[in-house]
Amino acid sequence: MTSKYLVTGGAGFIGSHVVELMLRRGHAVVVLDNFSTGKRENLEQVRADVRGGELTVVEGSVTSPSDVERAAAGCRGVVHLAALPSVVRSVEEPVESHEHNVTGTVVVLDRARRNGMKVVYAGSSSAYGDQDAAYKSEDLREMPLSPYAASKLAGELYCRSFARVYGMPIVVTRFFNVFGPRQTPDSPYSGVVAAFCFALLRGKAPRIDGDGLQSRDFTYVADVARGVLLALETTTSGCETVNLACAGNHTINDLLRVLREYAGSTLQPVHAPPRNGDVMHSRADISRIRALLGFQPEVTFDEGLRKTYDWYRRTYR
Ligand SMILES: NC(=O)c1ccc[n+]([C@@H]2O[C@H](COP(=O)([O-])OP(=O)(O)OC[C@H]3O[C@@H](n4cnc5c(N)ncnc54)[C@H](O)[C@@H]3O)[C@@H](O)[C@H]2O)c1
């Protein structure tokens, strides 16, 4: 059955892939975005790739109840991705981070409960902080280390409270280091895969914060979009929290080695001091999302990096 869905932050990196998959499946999509980090080109690219899809773009903020009300009209569910997704920026501007990430979430949840919409909330692996567990499972105690992590976790707590108080179905999907085409590569807040691809293509030394032995569960964006749609379309009740990841484990040094091979580059990295609020190791236990939604990652680290590097080469050469 096709439906109409709202995607907040739909002009962003992950949002544009969620929108694309929804349109490919025949759903009508409304994007609400203030274009602070998102780009119109992302949606133009999606429109060009998926001809005939029904896509409406509302420019506005999730912090504005009237903008959210306008965008949500007639929508059956919402994927709430709009946020300022940067640890570094949150350390510099914690109040701004709170406003977009927490207040914005409460406004979206409030509209969803008034309209009877299902909610999928973009949670973050940053909720776990640095803990000894080899795999981060959802029943670990949360330990946010940065204002960003605290803001994303505060959004989750609101999701739990709204599900309990109003009986709303909500799925919190905790993303782990998402990478792929359309991630902004040239901002001080860029994700590491995008930043490395861009540096290698420009012949500049990639910058590694710390010794590069930090490890991450890098997850290809198409897998994330599939997981989000499963969360939206599967019947659930109350608030479910699931990791959405690959369950892999690669260091930043590994990542750079593979990308340098693809790029045929011998550029040596420069090392900067470790980042304030960064976690050392992050790897997901994905048994809960497998059991609840039947999710299985499909794109391996190497395959995802190859697709991503090729996209940056085509786009920024
Ligand atoms: N990229 C990752 O690895 C990762 C990991 C964990 C969680 N997340 C979460 O996934 C979501 C999407 O992240 P992304 O990587 O695609 O980042 P992004 O910056 O590309 O996307 C965020 C989008 O939200 C929009 N936005 C910001 N504030 C807004 C507001 N007040 N009103 C309307 N739109 C607003 C931006 O313009 C942008 O289009 C975020 O909630 C982020 O916290 C991302």
The ligand as an SDF file (V2000), in Angstrom:
LIG
                    3D

 44 48  0  0  0  0  0  0  0  0999 V2000
   25.4040   10.8910    9.5340 N   0  0  0  0  0  0  0  0  0  0  0  0
   25.5450   10.0670   10.5650 C   0  0  0  0  0  0  0  0  0  0  0  0
   26.4930    9.2920   10.6390 O   0  0  0  0  0  0  0  0  0  0  0  0
   24.5160   10.0580   11.6770 C   0  0  0  0  0  0  0  0  0  0  0  0
   24.7390    9.2160   12.7950 C   0  0  0  0  0  0  0  0  0  0  0  0
   23.8050    9.2030   13.8230 C   0  0  0  0  0  0  0  0  0  0  0  0
   22.6570    9.9810   13.7280 C   0  0  0  0  0  0  0  0  0  0  0  0
   22.4750   10.7920   12.6550 N   0  0  0  0  0  0  0  0  0  0  0  0
   21.2490   11.5910   12.6040 C   0  0  0  0  0  0  0  0  0  0  0  0
   20.6610   11.4640   11.3130 O   0  0  0  0  0  0  0  0  0  0  0  0
   19.9850   12.6730   10.9770 C   0  0  0  0  0  0  0  0  0  0  0  0
   20.3960   13.1450    9.5920 C   0  0  0  0  0  0  0  0  0  0  0  0
   21.7910   13.4080    9.5780 O   0  0  0  0  0  0  0  0  0  0  0  0
   22.6320   13.6740    8.2450 P   0  0  0  0  0  0  0  0  0  0  0  0
   23.9460   13.0430    8.4310 O   0  0  0  0  0  0  0  0  0  0  0  0
   21.8140   13.3490    7.0650 O   0  0  0  0  0  0  0  0  0  0  0  0
   22.8770   15.2440    8.3440 O   0  0  0  0  0  0  0  0  0  0  0  0
   22.4840   16.4500    7.3650 P   0  0  0  0  0  0  0  0  0  0  0  0
   23.0760   17.6830    7.9860 O   0  0  0  0  0  0  0  0  0  0  0  0
   22.8870   16.1360    5.9820 O   0  0  0  0  0  0  0  0  0  0  0  0
   20.8990   16.4730    7.4810 O   0  0  0  0  0  0  0  0  0  0  0  0
   20.1850   17.1900    8.4540 C   0  0  0  0  0  0  0  0  0  0  0  0
   19.0710   17.9180    7.7340 C   0  0  0  0  0  0  0  0  0  0  0  0
   18.2520   18.5840    8.7060 O   0  0  0  0  0  0  0  0  0  0  0  0
   17.9970   19.9100    8.2230 C   0  0  0  0  0  0  0  0  0  0  0  0
   17.7040   20.7450    9.3940 N   0  0  0  0  0  0  0  0  0  0  0  0
   18.5220   21.0950   10.4250 C   0  0  0  0  0  0  0  0  0  0  0  0
   17.8530   21.8240   11.3190 N   0  0  0  0  0  0  0  0  0  0  0  0
   16.5870   21.9550   10.8550 C   0  0  0  0  0  0  0  0  0  0  0  0
   15.4150   22.6000   11.3360 C   0  0  0  0  0  0  0  0  0  0  0  0
   15.4210   23.2820   12.4850 N   0  0  0  0  0  0  0  0  0  0  0  0
   14.2700   22.5080   10.6050 N   0  0  0  0  0  0  0  0  0  0  0  0
   14.2440   21.8120    9.4250 C   0  0  0  0  0  0  0  0  0  0  0  0
   15.3380   21.1980    8.9230 N   0  0  0  0  0  0  0  0  0  0  0  0
   16.4860   21.2540    9.6330 C   0  0  0  0  0  0  0  0  0  0  0  0
   19.2670   20.3100    7.4880 C   0  0  0  0  0  0  0  0  0  0  0  0
   19.1050   21.3890    6.5900 O   0  0  0  0  0  0  0  0  0  0  0  0
   19.5760   18.9950    6.7730 C   0  0  0  0  0  0  0  0  0  0  0  0
   18.8940   18.8960    5.5530 O   0  0  0  0  0  0  0  0  0  0  0  0
   20.2840   13.6580   12.1060 C   0  0  0  0  0  0  0  0  0  0  0  0
   19.1870   13.6360   13.0010 O   0  0  0  0  0  0  0  0  0  0  0  0
   21.5020   13.0780   12.7850 C   0  0  0  0  0  0  0  0  0  0  0  0
   21.5820   13.4440   14.1420 O   0  0  0  0  0  0  0  0  0  0  0  0
   23.3820   10.8610   11.6200 C   0  0  0  0  0  0  0  0  0  0  0  0
  1  2  1  0
  2  3  2  0
  2  4  1  0
  4  5  1  0
  4 44  2  0
  5  6  2  0
  6  7  1  0
  7  8  2  0
  8  9  1  0
  8 44  1  0
  9 10  1  0
  9 42  1  0
 10 11  1  0
 11 12  1  0
 11 40  1  0
 12 13  1  0
 13 14  1  0
 14 15  2  0
 14 16  1  0
 14 17  1  0
 17 18  1  0
 18 19  2  0
 18 20  1  0
 18 21  1  0
 21 22  1  0
 22 23  1  0
 23 24  1  0
 23 38  1  0
 24 25  1  0
 25 26  1  0
 25 36  1  0
 26 27  1  0
 26 35  1  0
 27 28  2  0
 28 29  1  0
 29 30  1  0
 29 35  2  0
 30 31  1  0
 30 32  2  0
 32 33  1  0
 33 34  2  0
 34 35  1  0
 36 37  1  0
 36 38  1  0
 38 39  1  0
 40 41  1  0
 40 42  1  0
 42 43  1  0
M  CHG  2   8   1  16  -1
M  END
$$$$
